[in-house]
Amino acid sequence: MPFENLVPVADAVVAHAPLFHKQSLGNTIRMHTSQEGMPSLDEVNVAIIGLRENRGMMDNLAEKPDFQSVRSAIYGLFAGNWHTVIADLGDIDSGNSLEDTYFAIKKITESLFKMDIIPIFLGGSQDLSYAIYRGYDKLDQMVNFVNVDNRFDLGDSSKPMSNTSYLGRIIVDKPYNLFNYANIGYQTFANSQEEIELVQKLYFDAYRLGEVVPDISLVEPVLRDADVVSIDLGGIESAALGHMHKNRPNGLNGREICAVARYAGLSDRVSSFGIFEYCQMSDSQTADALVAQIIWYFIEGVNYRVDELVPERRKGFLHYTVPVEDEVLSFYKSDRTGRWWIEIPFLQGLNNKLKRHTLLPCTYQDYVNACNQEIPERWFKARQKNEL
């Protein structure tokens, strides 16, 4: 079993947990401990796993990450009015080789999927997202990958994989599972024009930092459509993390990244969530507190999911048709949540990736724009990818 390779939560953290308030997460989370072993996973909804690996980090001078202080910050928080059952399964330690670590992450991801448990990974270098993505290989589905980062991490796929090139490997490595990649918060000066143009040519979604800061709700539809959400802490402004990444004066702030995490949790589709590029610091209290709150908001979102993942039912949806140029666009609005979708049609005679009519999450503004004869950009990109 893949879980046999998990390292228990540190004894010092386990011993300190009962000192928190009886209603805190430290007294409600099921823990993998050295004394009690692996907890029962029956009815568990989400599982926290540390990834103590950073050999994929370019110019790696950092120590192997340790998550004791992050866990203490998580355990000290109060749960909301939740029915979500949480487990902390401990850590995946670095293997003999980086490839060994990737393999362990992939196998644990696959196992948790079979149990319908959402893993929350805490790492380590962001190239570990590649191993999480490969955990979807046996699911026979196309995958939507969302990255919160100031850069795309395309890199050179012909060179050994790193935290600056893992996305290039996701795109070119078999099996080809990737349907859509979306970046939230990229900054132009951190990416070459060649990379920016490639993202555009592949019809991927990319939201500049300046686009999302005025209205963070702009990214809700792309998160609603995600399978994997990977957050690079380097995409958060340095001040919000106690200057863990000292050369990042600009980025999402603490409130914005917590909103992103909650949108991801609310998505009926998101089945894995990761926070990466955690680095050791002599004083990490600010960073630990924010990482703990990001995880808290993701779990809060999971708790309030409403099961709108099967749009084929069409029950509980209002249907609107909008003629735009030579197209007739079909929009659906949920009676229950007020969220909007637009239909991507199945095109006969083409090698469709989606194989069926699919509803793409969108915004009310997309509907308004369509009424004003503007085809939504995400609909156009999704259709183009479907025809490639």
HUWOGI-V353925 format. One record per backbone hydrogen bond with DSSP energy under -0.5 kcal/mol. NH is the residue of the N-H (numbers start at 1). CO is the residue of the C=O. If there is no record, write none. Layout:
nh = (NH	NH)
co = (CO	CO)
This chain:
nh = (4	5	6	7	9	13	14	15	16	17	18	19	20	24	25	26	27	28	29	30	31	32	33	33	37	44	45	46	47	48	49	50	51	52	52	53	57	60	61	71	72	73	74	75	76	77	79	82	86	87	88	89	89	91	92	93	93	94	101	102	103	104	105	106	107	108	109	110	111	112	113	114	115	116	117	118	119	119	120	121	121	122	123	124	124	125	128	129	130	131	132	133	134	135	135	136	137	139	140	143	145	145	146	147	148	149	149	157	159	163	165	166	167	168	168	169	170	171	172	173	177	179	180	182	183	184	185	185	186	187	190	191	196	197	198	199	200	201	202	203	204	205	207	208	209	211	212	213	214	218	219	220	223	224	225	226	227	228	229	230	231	232	232	233	233	235	236	237	238	240	241	241	242	243	246	248	252	257	258	259	260	261	262	263	264	265	266	267	271	272	273	274	275	276	277	278	288	289	290	291	292	293	294	295	296	297	298	299	300	301	302	303	304	304	305	311	313	314	317	318	320	322	324	327	329	329	331	331	332	333	334	335	336	338	340	341	342	343	344	345	348	350	352	353	358	360	360	361	362	367	368	369	370	371	372	373	374	375	380	381	382	383	384	385	386	387	388	388)
co = (1	2	3	91	32	10	10	11	12	13	14	16	17	21	77	75	24	25	25	86	29	88	31	37	33	41	85	85	118	87	120	90	122	50	92	51	54	57	59	67	68	69	70	71	72	74	23	80	84	46	30	48	87	7	50	5	91	52	97	98	99	100	101	102	103	104	105	106	107	108	109	110	111	113	112	45	117	271	47	119	273	49	275	51	53	53	125	126	127	127	128	129	130	131	132	133	134	136	137	177	143	180	228	182	230	147	184	155	156	56	162	162	153	153	154	165	166	167	168	169	175	143	143	145	205	147	183	207	207	150	187	188	192	193	194	195	196	197	198	200	199	181	183	206	186	208	208	209	210	215	216	217	219	220	221	223	144	144	272	146	274	148	230	231	276	232	233	252	248	237	237	238	239	238	244	245	235	253	254	255	256	257	258	259	260	261	262	263	227	227	119	229	121	231	124	123	284	285	286	287	288	289	290	291	292	293	294	295	296	297	298	299	300	301	302	309	310	311	314	333	331	329	327	324	322	327	320	329	341	318	339	316	316	334	362	332	360	330	358	343	346	347	350	386	344	342	358	359	340	363	364	365	366	367	368	370	369	373	376	377	378	379	380	381	382	383	384	385)
